[in-house]
Amino acid sequence: MEEIAAQAGTSKTVIYRHFGDRAGLYAAVVANVHDYIHDGLEAALQLSDPGDLPVLAHDLADAYLGLVERDPEIYRFVLSPPTPEAAARVDPYGGLLEIMGDHIATAIANHLVAHGQPSTPAITWGNGLVGFIRAVADQWVATGQTKPRSQVVAEIDAFFTPALADRLTATNQ
């Protein structure tokens, strides 16, 4: 807290008065990071073609990893609550994964329906894709980002593109 106060050019007393405790400060940082990531992912997904699901998956992976790459220390901080109380009070992902999973699931469902397929697997696939990307990002940061982001995205593409392309066009034959 002393280091944070010094960086902010204020006293620990002011920090504690504003945030209450370390858990309160952590919650404020997490909320700010959530907004930043959500806005960045929404912007990337707005530019992506929801009808081309392999491209949508690529764009999501690239955008998420790009946001993580810009500030890996903040990402690590958000994923490491400073106290057990903070861990109990604050979800490091704050519903972000569910929001993005639902967004991708909607795109998948629309694609499935447009191709005469049932939309029932869309929620599983959309949330699975988002969870996969998050797990890859966590591992990438934990290992010091030794691979370039482009290589990690290419590896995600190599895994998901065949599955999305093959499964989602199966009824067109």
Order of alpha helices (4+ residues) and beta strands (2+ residues): alpha-alpha-alpha-alpha-alpha-alpha-alpha-alpha-alpha
